Amino acid sequence: MSAFNQTPDQAFRARELHELLGMPTDEASVNITRSRLGRLTRQGFLTQPGRGRCQKRT
């Protein structure tokens, strides 16, 4: 959530978040992040402005 708080108007893909935060970019790690982003979207913390992209709800 820190990346979303720093740039609330920017939408990210899971792989972009991994690169931004210096996390491993292997497919398994990115898939876990995709799952977490989906959960945060369903809970209302994030919106999905485009397919595969997540942005902080304003």
N, C-alpha and C positions, 0 to 999 in steps of 0.2 A: 504494500500500500504506500510505502514511502515514495516510490517513483511516481505514483499517481498524485500524491499530495504535492510534490515538487512541481509538477507540470499538469495541473488539473484539466487543461484544455486539449491535451494531446492524447490520441488514441494509440495503444500499443498492441503489438502481436506478442505472443508468449516468447518466441525466440528473441525478439527485440528486448524484452525485459531481461532475459538471461544475459544478453550481451551488455546491456546497460549496467546491470548489477554485478557483472563479473562472475556469473554462475556458469556451470558447465552447460554446453549447448548440445549434448547428445540427445537423441530422440526420446529416450525414456524420461530424462529429467524435464524436457520441454512438455511432454505429454502430462506429467504430473502438474505442472504449472497451468496447462490448459484446463485441466480438471478443476483446479482451485479457482481459476478465473471464472469458470462457468458457475461454480458455487457462489462466488461473490456477486455475480450478475443476478442469479436467481434470488439471492437474499436482498438485493436492492442497493448494494454499495457501488456497483459499477453498471454502466450501460454498454450496449453493443451497437456502436454507430455503423458498423459494417461487418461483414462476415469475417470472423477470426480476429476482430479488433475489439479491445475493451478500453473504456474511458471512465474516469471518475464521474459519478452522478453529481450534478450541480444543483 
